[in-house]
């Protein structure tokens, strides 16, 4: 909805959102669920509250859903998470 609200061309944004929602409900649903589970697993390693982890996962999934290349967006997010985790482990030594 945020994408639609911020778009200048509402008709184009609506068509894009409808196309993505149809894909999400059919062919891409299993992969999105897998991405969500993997993000949740990685966020658990960081700690924090369940609510905070859920909010971060939802923000990441929103970004992935809107990305032109979802796999690339997922790889970028998980790569940043891995680097942040490595940095935090290095600081703890």
C-alpha positions as CSV (number, residue, x, y, z in Angstrom):
1,X,0.0,0.0,0.0
2,X,2.9,2.3,0.7
3,X,4.2,1.9,-2.8
4,X,0.7,2.7,-4.2
5,X,0.3,5.7,-2.0
6,X,3.6,7.2,-3.0
7,X,3.4,6.5,-6.7
8,X,2.8,9.3,-9.1
9,X,1.0,7.2,-11.7
10,X,-1.7,5.4,-9.7
11,X,-3.0,3.3,-12.6
12,X,0.5,1.9,-13.2
13,X,1.1,1.4,-9.5
14,X,-2.2,-0.5,-9.2
15,X,-1.4,-2.7,-12.1
16,X,2.0,-3.5,-10.7
17,X,0.6,-4.3,-7.2
18,X,-2.1,-6.4,-8.7
19,X,0.4,-8.4,-10.8
20,X,2.6,-8.9,-7.8
21,X,-0.2,-10.0,-5.5
22,X,-1.4,-12.5,-8.1
23,X,2.1,-13.9,-8.4
24,X,2.5,-14.0,-4.7
25,X,-0.7,-16.0,-4.3
26,X,0.3,-18.5,-7.0
27,X,3.8,-19.3,-8.2
28,X,5.9,-17.2,-5.8
29,X,4.2,-18.0,-2.5
30,X,6.4,-20.9,-1.5
31,X,9.6,-18.9,-2.2
32,X,8.4,-15.9,-0.3
33,X,7.6,-18.2,2.7
34,X,11.0,-19.7,2.5
35,X,12.6,-16.2,2.5
36,X,10.5,-15.1,5.4
37,X,11.6,-18.2,7.4
38,X,15.2,-17.6,6.6
39,X,15.0,-14.0,7.6
40,X,13.4,-14.9,10.9
41,X,16.1,-17.5,11.6
42,X,18.8,-14.9,10.9
43,X,17.1,-12.3,13.0
44,X,17.0,-14.7,16.0
45,X,20.8,-14.8,16.0
46,X,20.8,-11.0,16.5
47,X,18.6,-11.2,19.6
48,X,16.2,-8.5,20.6
49,X,12.5,-8.7,21.3
50,X,10.1,-10.9,19.3
51,X,8.2,-7.7,18.2
52,X,11.4,-6.0,17.0
53,X,12.4,-9.1,15.0
54,X,8.9,-9.3,13.5
55,X,9.0,-5.7,12.5
56,X,12.4,-6.0,10.9
57,X,11.4,-9.2,9.0
58,X,8.2,-7.5,7.8
59,X,10.2,-4.4,6.6
60,X,12.7,-6.7,4.7
61,X,9.8,-8.7,3.2
62,X,8.1,-5.5,2.0
63,X,11.3,-4.5,0.3
64,X,11.7,-7.9,-1.3
65,X,8.1,-8.0,-2.5
66,X,8.5,-4.6,-4.3
67,X,12.0,-5.3,-5.7
68,X,12.3,-5.8,-9.5
69,X,14.6,-8.8,-8.8
70,X,13.4,-10.5,-5.5
71,X,16.3,-13.0,-5.3
72,X,18.8,-10.2,-5.7
73,X,17.1,-8.1,-3.0
74,X,17.0,-11.1,-0.7
75,X,20.7,-11.8,-1.3
76,X,21.6,-8.2,-0.5
77,X,19.6,-8.1,2.7
78,X,20.9,-11.4,4.0
79,X,24.4,-10.4,3.0
80,X,24.1,-7.2,5.0
81,X,22.8,-9.2,8.0
82,X,25.7,-11.7,7.8
83,X,28.2,-8.8,7.7
84,X,26.6,-7.1,10.6
85,X,26.6,-10.4,12.6
86,X,30.3,-10.9,11.8
87,X,31.1,-7.3,12.9
88,X,29.2,-7.8,16.2
89,X,31.0,-11.1,16.9
90,X,34.3,-9.3,16.2
91,X,33.5,-6.6,18.7
92,X,32.6,-9.1,21.4
93,X,36.1,-10.6,21.4
